[in-house]
Amino acid sequence: MMYDFVYCFTINDKVNWSAENTADLLQRAACDSDRQLIEEFAQQAEPGSFITLDSGDLIFCTRTPKK
């Protein structure tokens, strides 16, 4: 499976990451505002672009998501 995003987060002051697609990111969203940011970002993301969620987590686009 090809993934469109890298999701970066911290646990116990250590940086972790996982490869994700849009549906996975929406399931991870901690709140409605994060969900809305993810949905908007996924619609217009270009490789190399990124956003920071209200939770402080970072999402980096690795390739253009399939619509």
N, CA, C and O atoms as a DFTB+ gen file, in Angstrom:
268 C
 N C O
     1  1       0.839      -1.185       0.000
     2  2       0.000       0.000       0.000
     3  2       0.883       1.247       0.000
     4  3       1.894       1.307       0.699
     5  1       0.492       2.218      -0.778
     6  2       1.218       3.492      -0.826
     7  2       0.561       4.459       0.148
     8  3      -0.664       4.512       0.262
     9  1       1.383       5.211       0.837
    10  2       0.890       6.186       1.796
    11  2       1.177       7.589       1.295
    12  3       2.161       7.820       0.592
    13  1       0.304       8.530       1.665
    14  2       0.404       9.901       1.192
    15  2       1.018      10.850       2.213
    16  3       1.470      11.938       1.856
    17  1       1.037      10.445       3.481
    18  2       1.451      11.346       4.549
    19  2       2.371      10.663       5.554
    20  3       2.368       9.441       5.700
    21  1       3.151      11.480       6.235
    22  2       3.904      11.035       7.403
    23  2       3.330      11.817       8.579
    24  3       3.239      13.044       8.538
    25  1       2.946      11.098       9.617
    26  2       2.353      11.689      10.813
    27  2       3.408      11.653      11.915
    28  3       3.839      10.576      12.328
    29  1       3.825      12.825      12.391
    30  2       4.861      12.919      13.432
    31  2       4.224      13.351      14.750
    32  3       3.434      14.294      14.791
    33  1       4.576      12.653      15.817
    34  2       3.999      12.926      17.126
    35  2       5.018      12.566      18.197
    36  3       6.010      11.892      17.917
    37  1       4.775      13.012      19.411
    38  2       5.693      12.691      20.504
    39  2       4.988      11.854      21.566
    40  3       3.806      12.042      21.851
    41  1       5.740      10.937      22.137
    42  2       5.307      10.140      23.285
    43  2       6.476      10.128      24.254
    44  3       7.581       9.717      23.901
    45  1       6.230      10.576      25.470
    46  2       7.288      10.632      26.486
    47  2       8.520      11.378      25.976
    48  3       9.652      10.924      26.145
    49  1       8.280      12.524      25.352
    50  2       9.347      13.395      24.832
    51  2      10.196      12.766      23.736
    52  3      11.298      13.245      23.466
    53  1       9.713      11.712      23.102
    54  2      10.417      11.094      21.975
    55  2       9.574      11.268      20.717
    56  3       8.359      11.068      20.739
    57  1      10.228      11.642      19.624
    58  2       9.522      11.830      18.356
    59  2       9.281      10.474      17.710
    60  3      10.187       9.646      17.605
    61  1       8.061      10.267      17.286
    62  2       7.656       9.043      16.591
    63  2       7.006       9.451      15.273
    64  3       6.593      10.600      15.116
    65  1       6.914       8.531      14.338
    66  2       6.242       8.819      13.084
    67  2       5.586       7.556      12.553
    68  3       5.958       6.440      12.915
    69  1       4.607       7.757      11.690
    70  2       3.968       6.635      11.013
    71  2       3.519       7.087       9.632
    72  3       3.202       8.259       9.425
    73  1       3.494       6.158       8.696
    74  2       3.000       6.422       7.351
    75  2       1.483       6.269       7.377
    76  3       0.961       5.310       7.945
    77  1       0.782       7.212       6.763
    78  2      -0.679       7.249       6.850
    79  2      -1.311       7.618       5.516
    80  3      -0.664       8.185       4.637
    81  1      -2.587       7.282       5.388
    82  2      -3.396       7.829       4.305
    83  2      -4.451       8.737       4.946
    84  3      -4.506       8.838       6.172
    85  1      -5.269       9.382       4.158
    86  2      -6.223      10.356       4.692
    87  2      -7.180       9.726       5.701
    88  3      -7.436      10.313       6.752
    89  1      -7.707       8.553       5.404
    90  2      -8.654       7.903       6.320
    91  2      -8.003       7.610       7.673
    92  3      -8.629       7.792       8.717
    93  1      -6.743       7.155       7.654
    94  2      -6.030       6.889       8.909
    95  2      -5.864       8.169       9.719
    96  3      -6.053       8.173      10.935
    97  1      -5.510       9.253       9.034
    98  2      -5.318      10.526       9.729
    99  2      -6.608      10.998      10.380
   100  3      -6.595      11.494      11.506
   101  1      -7.712      10.845       9.676
   102  2      -9.003      11.273      10.238
   103  2      -9.359      10.459      11.476
   104  3      -9.952      10.999      12.410
   105  1      -9.015       9.184      11.506
   106  2      -9.269       8.361      12.686
   107  2      -8.395       8.783      13.858
   108  3      -8.814       8.673      15.010
   109  1      -7.187       9.264      13.581
   110  2      -6.261       9.692      14.632
   111  2      -6.615      11.046      15.232
   112  3      -6.169      11.371      16.332
   113  1      -7.414      11.840      14.520
   114  2      -7.707      13.209      14.943
   115  2      -8.251      13.237      16.372
   116  3      -9.167      12.495      16.725
   117  1      -7.664      14.105      17.171
   118  2      -8.030      14.199      18.584
   119  2      -9.307      15.002      18.805
   120  3      -9.974      14.837      19.826
   121  1      -9.647      15.863      17.862
   122  2     -10.825      16.717      18.040
   123  2     -11.369      17.127      16.666
   124  3     -10.741      16.882      15.636
   125  1     -12.542      17.752      16.677
   126  2     -13.180      18.164      15.429
   127  2     -12.342      19.178      14.662
   128  3     -12.309      19.144      13.432
   129  1     -11.665      20.080      15.368
   130  2     -10.855      21.079      14.663
   131  2      -9.686      20.417      13.934
   132  3      -9.332      20.838      12.833
   133  1      -9.079      19.381      14.535
   134  2      -8.021      18.630      13.856
   135  2      -8.574      17.908      12.637
   136  3      -7.929      17.873      11.589
   137  1      -9.774      17.327      12.767
   138  2     -10.401      16.631      11.649
   139  2     -10.621      17.585      10.479
   140  3     -10.371      17.234       9.326
   141  1     -11.088      18.791      10.784
   142  2     -11.340      19.776       9.741
   143  2     -10.028      20.193       9.071
   144  3      -9.974      20.306       7.846
   145  1      -8.975      20.422       9.852
   146  2      -7.669      20.763       9.282
   147  2      -7.159      19.662       8.364
   148  3      -6.640      19.944       7.284
   149  1      -7.304      18.406       8.786
   150  2      -6.848      17.271       7.978
   151  2      -7.620      17.190       6.669
   152  3      -7.027      17.005       5.606
   153  1      -8.950      17.328       6.743
   154  2      -9.761      17.258       5.529
   155  2      -9.372      18.348       4.539
   156  3      -9.236      18.077       3.346
   157  1      -9.191      19.574       5.017
   158  2      -8.811      20.679       4.138
   159  2      -7.409      20.463       3.565
   160  3      -7.179      20.686       2.376
   161  1      -6.485      20.033       4.403
   162  2      -5.114      19.802       3.961
   163  2      -5.057      18.697       2.907
   164  3      -4.356      18.839       1.905
   165  1      -5.779      17.608       3.117
   166  2      -5.760      16.486       2.181
   167  2      -6.291      16.881       0.795
   168  3      -5.881      16.308      -0.215
   169  1      -7.187      17.844       0.752
   170  2      -7.752      18.292      -0.527
   171  2      -6.757      19.081      -1.368
   172  3      -6.832      19.061      -2.596
   173  1      -5.815      19.783      -0.710
   174  2      -4.918      20.653      -1.466
   175  2      -3.436      20.385      -1.234
   176  3      -2.594      21.152      -1.699
   177  1      -3.109      19.324      -0.532
   178  2      -1.712      19.033      -0.192
   179  2      -0.869      18.742      -1.424
   180  3      -1.302      18.055      -2.350
   181  1       0.325      19.272      -1.411
   182  2       1.331      19.014      -2.433
   183  2       2.510      18.331      -1.744
   184  3       2.746      18.579      -0.561
   185  1       3.250      17.484      -2.441
   186  2       4.426      16.867      -1.821
   187  2       5.360      17.931      -1.233
   188  3       5.694      18.913      -1.895
   189  1       5.766      17.722       0.002
   190  2       6.639      18.655       0.697
   191  2       5.913      19.634       1.593
   192  3       6.544      20.292       2.420
   193  1       4.592      19.750       1.451
   194  2       3.840      20.653       2.317
   195  2       3.524      19.962       3.639
   196  3       3.542      18.734       3.731
   197  1       3.235      20.763       4.656
   198  2       2.925      20.197       5.971
   199  2       1.995      21.118       6.746
   200  3       1.859      22.299       6.426
   201  1       1.359      20.560       7.769
   202  2       0.547      21.343       8.700
   203  2       0.854      20.872      10.114
   204  3       1.335      19.760      10.334
   205  1       0.561      21.746      11.057
   206  2       0.633      21.391      12.470
   207  2      -0.787      21.422      13.011
   208  3      -1.492      22.421      12.865
   209  1      -1.202      20.339      13.628
   210  2      -2.540      20.249      14.187
   211  2      -2.626      21.013      15.501
   212  3      -1.606      21.353      16.101
   213  1      -3.852      21.281      15.944
   214  2      -4.060      21.945      17.231
   215  2      -3.430      21.146      18.366
   216  3      -3.037      21.715      19.384
   217  1      -3.333      19.845      18.194
   218  2      -2.741      18.975      19.206
   219  2      -1.207      19.114      19.254
   220  3      -0.567      18.620      20.181
   221  1      -0.623      19.795      18.244
   222  2       0.827      19.951      18.171
   223  2       1.497      18.925      17.275
   224  3       2.691      19.035      16.997
   225  1       0.752      17.934      16.821
   226  2       1.303      16.922      15.923
   227  2       1.495      17.514      14.525
   228  3       0.825      18.476      14.150
   229  1       2.410      16.931      13.770
   230  2       2.765      17.417      12.446
   231  2       2.372      16.393      11.397
   232  3       2.566      15.193      11.589
   233  1       1.819      16.867      10.284
   234  2       1.516      15.998       9.148
   235  2       2.272      16.541       7.942
   236  3       2.150      17.715       7.594
   237  1       3.050      15.675       7.316
   238  2       3.879      16.015       6.171
   239  2       3.363      15.229       4.968
   240  3       3.150      14.020       5.055
   241  1       3.165      15.918       3.851
   242  2       2.676      15.260       2.635
   243  2       3.861      14.707       1.838
   244  3       4.776      15.454       1.491
   245  1       3.848      13.415       1.549
   246  2       4.933      12.791       0.809
   247  2       4.633      12.644      -0.680
   248  3       5.553      12.575      -1.496
   249  1       3.365      12.596      -1.032
   250  2       2.955      12.549      -2.440
   251  2       1.538      13.066      -2.533
   252  3       0.834      13.125      -1.525
   253  1       1.107      13.439      -3.719
   254  2      -0.218      14.004      -3.905
   255  2      -1.277      12.941      -3.591
   256  3      -1.317      11.895      -4.239
   257  1      -2.137      13.208      -2.595
   258  2      -3.175      12.230      -2.235
   259  2      -4.149      11.996      -3.379
   260  3      -4.454      12.909      -4.147
   261  1      -4.631      10.768      -3.485
   262  2      -5.658      10.455      -4.471
   263  2      -6.973      11.029      -3.991
   264  3      -7.320      10.902      -2.817
   265  1      -7.695      11.652      -4.880
   266  2      -8.968      12.288      -4.523
   267  2     -10.082      11.287      -4.573
   268  3     -11.234      11.630      -4.304
